């Protein structure tokens, strides 16, 4: 099979970029031909460019032409889109369908049902725009990047393509990452018969680690929705005995750097290579995911399971589904630094229970999150998309 992957990279690299690279490698390893067409938000600079990008997000003729040219050259069986905002836009779907190519869209976030893609406002879950044709509350609250003008652009994209029927007629299969996410998208108006669940995975899994490094680990984007603030409060105010290492970069880096100065048991590592992350996980006592939004499927979860690391995560949305409380990790109340701290201290003090969780986490990976299992699921979805476009 020939697969065209389409992806708009963010300014700060994140889990979506990792998934794109992993799926590309996985498909190639299984004998398929893959072409990757990308745009990057690093290309956006200056006020004029940002204004132009607002219009591009709604419908980009340039992106449609780029995709049409690549489709004509590569002649794919399927076009698989990961992220189209803001430089590519839903116009890429039209280029594929015009050429008779099936379209698959992975739903890494909630962009098709929420202007900021997070179902989050002012640090709390927000579903005010869910199911609405026009996301007026999102515009009023300037939910996208704190800018009403930018939110109008995204809202305009959503309204236009709902009106045109783009989500119903131009996408042959959607991939939700969890059952929780699938239900939210159904409530948001996406067609249930085209919503399939396929989790993220680890492409090349090393043997599990020993977890003997004596530290807790946070991996991810340094941003509000990732719960970095309650995480820091737990270590700063509760006198945590277990050292914490923070691996990642993002818009709150300066705030995190300032907060950790003078904290002897917290280390900000900044951006860490893929190899470096793997080594950290092999030594970590526990991975902490204190998110305050409905996570899609954090790559850190499956990477931790691969390394045999238990996870303490917010009992919120898909995280409550992915982490089996007491078996592969522990649940903590979202945004509650004190409860998070108690769970970390309990795990640090109970070595036997932690070792059992290590073994269970690795078993969970082997059962559900290997590349072989994931490739079977992905190819089955591709075939469903192709049959929908060209029924027998």
C-alpha positions as CSV (number, residue, x, y, z in Angstrom):
1,X,0.0,0.0,0.0
2,X,1.1,3.6,-0.6
3,X,0.3,6.0,2.2
4,X,0.6,9.8,2.1
5,X,1.1,11.2,5.6
6,X,0.1,14.9,6.0
7,X,1.1,16.9,9.1
8,X,1.5,20.5,10.3
9,X,4.2,20.6,13.0
10,X,3.8,22.8,16.0
11,X,6.5,25.4,17.0
12,X,7.3,23.2,20.1
13,X,7.7,19.6,19.2
14,X,5.2,17.3,20.9
15,X,3.6,13.9,21.0
16,X,1.9,14.3,17.6
17,X,5.3,14.7,15.9
18,X,6.5,11.5,17.6
19,X,3.4,9.6,16.5
20,X,3.9,10.7,12.9
21,X,7.5,9.5,12.8
22,X,6.6,6.3,14.5
23,X,3.8,5.4,12.2
24,X,5.9,6.2,9.2
25,X,8.7,3.9,10.3
26,X,6.2,1.2,11.3
27,X,4.5,1.2,7.9
28,X,7.8,1.2,6.1
29,X,9.0,-1.7,8.2
30,X,6.0,-3.7,7.2
31,X,6.7,-3.2,3.5
32,X,4.5,-0.2,2.7
33,X,5.6,2.9,0.8
34,X,5.1,6.2,2.7
35,X,5.5,9.8,1.6
36,X,5.4,12.6,4.3
37,X,4.1,16.1,3.4
38,X,4.7,18.6,6.2
39,X,4.3,22.2,7.2
40,X,5.7,23.8,10.3
41,X,4.5,26.6,12.5
42,X,8.1,27.8,12.7
43,X,7.4,29.4,9.3
44,X,4.9,31.8,10.9
45,X,6.6,35.1,11.9
46,X,5.6,38.8,11.9
47,X,2.1,40.3,12.2
48,X,1.4,40.2,8.5
49,X,2.2,36.5,8.2
50,X,0.0,35.8,11.3
51,X,-2.9,37.6,9.7
52,X,-2.5,35.7,6.5
53,X,-2.3,32.5,8.5
54,X,-5.7,33.2,10.0
55,X,-7.2,33.0,6.5
56,X,-5.1,30.0,5.6
57,X,-6.4,28.1,8.5
58,X,-9.9,28.3,7.1
59,X,-9.1,27.2,3.6
60,X,-5.7,27.1,1.9
61,X,-5.5,27.0,-1.9
62,X,-1.7,26.7,-1.7
63,X,-2.0,23.6,0.6
64,X,-4.6,22.0,-1.7
65,X,-2.3,22.5,-4.7
66,X,0.7,21.0,-2.7
67,X,-1.3,18.0,-1.8
68,X,-2.8,17.6,-5.3
69,X,0.7,17.7,-6.8
70,X,2.0,15.1,-4.3
71,X,-1.0,12.8,-4.9
72,X,-0.4,13.0,-8.7
73,X,3.3,12.2,-8.2
74,X,3.0,9.5,-5.5
75,X,-0.4,8.0,-6.3
76,X,-1.3,6.9,-2.8
77,X,-4.0,4.5,-1.8
78,X,-4.7,6.5,1.4
79,X,-4.0,10.0,2.6
80,X,-3.6,10.0,6.4
81,X,-3.8,13.5,8.0
82,X,-2.5,14.1,11.5
83,X,-2.7,17.9,11.9
84,X,-3.8,20.5,9.4
85,X,-3.9,23.7,11.5
86,X,-3.1,26.4,10.7
87,X,-1.0,26.2,7.5
88,X,-2.6,23.3,5.6
89,X,-6.4,23.5,6.4
90,X,-9.2,21.1,5.5
91,X,-8.6,22.0,1.9
92,X,-6.2,19.1,1.8
93,X,-9.1,16.6,2.1
94,X,-10.6,18.0,-1.1
95,X,-7.4,17.5,-3.1
96,X,-7.3,13.8,-2.1
97,X,-11.0,13.1,-2.8
98,X,-10.8,14.9,-6.1
99,X,-8.2,12.3,-7.1
100,X,-10.1,9.4,-5.7
101,X,-7.9,8.9,-2.6
102,X,-9.4,7.8,0.7
103,X,-8.9,10.2,3.6
104,X,-8.1,9.2,7.2
105,X,-7.8,11.8,10.0
106,X,-6.2,11.1,13.4
107,X,-7.9,13.1,16.2
108,X,-4.9,13.9,18.4
109,X,-6.8,16.7,20.1
110,X,-10.4,18.1,20.2
111,X,-9.9,20.7,17.4
112,X,-12.9,19.7,15.4
113,X,-15.2,20.3,18.3
114,X,-13.5,23.0,20.3
115,X,-11.6,26.1,19.1
116,X,-8.6,25.6,21.3
117,X,-8.6,21.9,20.9
118,X,-8.4,21.2,24.6
119,X,-11.9,21.4,26.0
120,X,-10.2,23.6,28.7
121,X,-10.7,27.2,29.8
122,X,-9.1,29.0,32.7
123,X,-7.6,25.8,34.1
124,X,-10.9,23.9,34.1
125,X,-12.6,21.5,31.7
126,X,-15.0,23.3,29.4
127,X,-17.6,21.8,27.1
128,X,-19.6,24.9,26.3
129,X,-18.9,24.6,22.5
130,X,-19.5,20.9,22.3
131,X,-22.2,20.1,19.8
132,X,-22.8,23.7,18.8
133,X,-22.7,24.6,15.1
134,X,-21.0,28.0,15.9
135,X,-18.6,27.9,18.9
136,X,-19.7,31.4,20.1
137,X,-18.5,30.8,23.7
138,X,-15.0,30.1,22.5
139,X,-14.9,33.3,20.5
140,X,-16.3,35.4,23.5
141,X,-13.6,33.9,25.8
142,X,-10.8,34.2,23.2
143,X,-10.0,30.5,23.8
144,X,-7.5,30.0,21.0
145,X,-4.1,31.4,22.1
146,X,-5.9,34.1,24.2
147,X,-6.7,36.0,21.0
148,X,-10.3,36.8,19.9
149,X,-9.1,37.4,16.4
150,X,-7.3,34.1,16.2
151,X,-10.3,32.3,17.8
152,X,-12.6,33.9,15.2
153,X,-10.3,32.3,12.5
154,X,-10.5,28.8,14.0
155,X,-14.2,29.2,14.7
156,X,-14.7,30.4,11.1
157,X,-13.0,27.2,9.9
158,X,-15.2,25.0,12.0
159,X,-18.5,26.8,11.0
160,X,-17.6,26.8,7.3
161,X,-16.7,23.1,7.1
162,X,-19.6,22.0,9.2
163,X,-21.8,23.9,6.8
164,X,-20.1,22.5,3.7
165,X,-20.3,19.0,5.2
166,X,-16.6,18.5,5.0
167,X,-16.4,16.4,8.2
168,X,-19.2,14.1,6.9
169,X,-18.2,13.8,3.2
170,X,-14.5,14.4,2.9
171,X,-13.1,12.2,5.6
172,X,-13.6,8.4,5.2
173,X,-12.3,7.3,8.6
174,X,-11.4,9.1,11.9
175,X,-9.0,7.6,14.4
176,X,-9.8,8.4,18.1
177,X,-7.1,7.4,20.5
178,X,-9.4,6.1,23.3
179,X,-13.0,5.1,23.8
180,X,-13.4,8.3,26.0
181,X,-12.2,10.4,23.1
182,X,-14.5,8.6,20.6
183,X,-17.6,9.4,22.8
184,X,-16.7,13.1,23.0
185,X,-16.4,13.3,19.2
186,X,-19.7,11.6,18.7
187,X,-21.3,14.2,21.1
188,X,-19.5,16.8,19.0
189,X,-21.3,15.7,15.9
190,X,-18.8,13.4,14.0
191,X,-20.3,10.3,12.4
192,X,-20.1,7.3,14.7
193,X,-19.8,4.8,11.9
194,X,-16.5,6.4,10.8
195,X,-14.9,6.8,14.3
196,X,-12.4,4.0,15.0
197,X,-10.3,3.6,18.1
198,X,-6.5,3.0,17.7
199,X,-4.1,3.8,20.6
200,X,-0.6,5.2,20.3
201,X,2.3,2.7,20.5
202,X,6.1,2.4,20.9
203,X,7.8,1.5,17.6
204,X,11.0,0.0,18.9
205,X,10.7,-1.2,22.5
206,X,13.8,-2.0,24.5
207,X,13.7,-4.4,27.4
208,X,12.1,-2.9,30.6
209,X,14.3,-1.0,33.0
210,X,15.0,-1.6,36.6
211,X,13.4,1.6,38.0
212,X,16.3,2.0,40.4
213,X,17.1,5.6,39.8
214,X,15.3,6.9,42.9
215,X,13.4,9.7,41.2
216,X,10.0,10.7,39.8
217,X,9.8,11.8,36.2
218,X,7.6,14.3,34.2
219,X,7.8,14.2,30.4
220,X,5.9,16.7,28.3
221,X,5.1,20.1,27.1
222,X,5.6,22.8,29.8
223,X,2.1,24.3,29.5
224,X,-0.9,24.9,31.7
225,X,-3.0,22.0,30.5
226,X,-0.2,19.5,31.3
227,X,-0.6,20.3,35.0
228,X,2.9,21.6,35.5
229,X,1.8,24.1,38.2
230,X,0.2,21.7,40.6
231,X,3.2,19.4,40.1
232,X,5.6,22.1,41.2
233,X,3.4,23.0,44.1
234,X,3.4,19.4,45.3
235,X,7.2,19.4,45.4
236,X,7.6,23.0,46.7
237,X,5.1,23.0,49.5
238,X,4.8,19.4,50.6
239,X,8.4,18.6,51.3
240,X,8.5,15.6,48.9
241,X,11.2,13.1,49.6
242,X,11.5,11.7,46.1
243,X,13.5,13.9,43.7
244,X,11.7,15.1,40.6
245,X,13.2,15.4,37.1
246,X,11.2,17.5,34.5
247,X,11.9,16.8,30.8
248,X,10.4,19.0,28.3
249,X,10.0,22.5,26.9
250,X,7.2,24.9,26.2
251,X,5.6,28.3,26.8
252,X,5.9,28.0,30.6
253,X,9.6,27.2,30.6
254,X,10.7,30.5,32.2
255,X,8.0,30.1,34.9
256,X,9.1,26.6,35.7
257,X,12.8,27.6,35.7
258,X,12.1,30.4,38.1
259,X,10.0,28.2,40.4
260,X,12.6,25.4,40.6
261,X,15.5,27.7,41.5
262,X,16.6,26.8,45.0
263,X,14.6,23.6,45.0
264,X,17.3,21.0,45.6
265,X,15.1,18.0,44.8
266,X,13.7,19.3,41.5
267,X,15.8,19.3,38.2
268,X,14.6,21.0,35.0
269,X,16.2,19.1,32.1
270,X,14.7,21.0,29.2
271,X,14.4,19.2,25.9
272,X,15.7,15.7,26.1
273,X,16.4,13.5,23.0
274,X,14.4,10.4,22.3
275,X,17.3,8.2,23.5
276,X,17.7,10.3,26.6
277,X,14.0,9.9,27.5
278,X,14.2,6.1,27.1
279,X,17.2,6.1,29.5
280,X,15.3,8.3,32.0
281,X,12.3,6.0,31.9
282,X,14.4,2.8,32.4
283,X,15.6,4.4,35.7
284,X,12.6,6.2,37.0
285,X,10.6,5.1,40.0
286,X,7.4,6.5,38.6
287,X,6.1,8.7,35.7
288,X,3.8,11.6,36.7
289,X,1.1,12.9,34.3
290,X,-0.8,15.6,36.3
291,X,-2.8,17.0,33.3
292,X,-5.9,19.1,33.9
293,X,-7.4,18.6,30.4
294,X,-8.9,15.6,28.6
295,X,-5.6,14.2,27.3
296,X,-5.9,12.4,23.9
297,X,-3.3,9.6,24.5
298,X,0.0,10.9,25.9
299,X,3.0,9.1,24.3
300,X,4.6,9.2,27.8
301,X,2.0,6.6,29.0
302,X,2.9,4.0,26.5
303,X,6.6,4.8,26.7
304,X,6.4,4.3,30.5
305,X,4.6,1.0,30.1
306,X,7.2,-0.2,27.6
307,X,9.9,0.6,30.1
308,X,7.9,-1.1,32.9
309,X,7.3,2.2,34.8
310,X,4.1,2.7,36.8
311,X,2.2,6.0,36.1
312,X,0.5,8.4,38.6
313,X,-2.0,10.3,36.5
314,X,-4.9,12.6,36.9
315,X,-8.2,10.7,37.1
316,X,-9.6,12.7,34.2
317,X,-10.9,11.7,30.8
318,X,-8.8,9.1,28.9
319,X,-6.1,9.0,31.6
320,X,-8.6,7.3,33.9
321,X,-9.1,4.7,31.2
322,X,-5.5,4.2,30.4
323,X,-4.1,3.9,33.9
324,X,-5.6,1.0,35.9
325,X,-5.6,2.3,39.5
326,X,-3.6,0.0,41.8
327,X,-2.4,-2.2,38.9
328,X,-0.4,-0.1,36.4
329,X,-0.3,3.0,38.5
330,X,-2.4,5.3,40.6
331,X,-5.0,8.0,40.1
332,X,-4.8,11.4,41.5
333,X,-7.4,14.2,41.7
334,X,-6.7,16.6,38.8
335,X,-5.2,19.9,39.9
336,X,-4.9,18.7,43.5
337,X,-1.2,19.1,44.5
338,X,-1.8,17.6,48.0
339,X,-3.5,14.5,46.6
340,X,-0.8,14.1,44.0
341,X,1.9,14.4,46.6
342,X,0.3,11.8,48.8
343,X,0.1,9.3,45.9
344,X,3.8,9.8,45.0
345,X,4.9,9.4,48.7
346,X,2.8,6.2,49.1
347,X,4.4,4.6,46.0
348,X,7.9,5.6,47.1
349,X,7.3,4.0,50.4
350,X,5.8,0.7,49.1
351,X,8.5,-1.1,47.1
352,X,6.7,-4.4,46.7
353,X,3.6,-2.8,45.3
354,X,5.7,-0.7,43.0
355,X,7.5,-3.8,41.6
356,X,4.1,-5.4,41.0
357,X,3.0,-2.3,39.1
358,X,6.2,-2.3,37.1
359,X,5.5,-5.9,35.9
360,X,1.8,-5.1,35.2
361,X,2.8,-2.0,33.2
362,X,5.1,-4.0,30.9
363,X,2.5,-6.7,30.4
364,X,0.0,-4.0,29.4
365,X,2.4,-2.8,26.8
366,X,3.0,-6.2,25.4
367,X,-0.7,-6.9,25.1
368,X,-1.9,-3.7,23.6
369,X,0.8,-1.2,22.5
370,X,3.3,-3.0,20.3
371,X,4.1,-2.0,16.7
372,X,2.9,-5.3,15.4
373,X,-0.6,-5.0,17.0
374,X,-0.8,-1.3,16.0
375,X,0.0,-1.9,12.4
376,X,-2.8,-4.5,12.1
377,X,-5.3,-2.0,13.5
378,X,-4.1,0.9,11.3
379,X,-4.2,-1.2,8.1
380,X,-7.7,-2.4,9.0
381,X,-8.8,1.3,9.3
382,X,-7.2,2.1,6.0
383,X,-9.1,-0.7,4.3
384,X,-12.4,0.5,5.9
385,X,-11.7,4.0,4.5
386,X,-11.0,2.7,1.1
387,X,-14.1,0.6,1.0
388,X,-16.2,3.6,2.1
389,X,-14.8,5.7,-0.7
390,X,-15.1,2.9,-3.3
391,X,-17.7,0.4,-2.2
392,X,-17.9,-2.9,-4.0
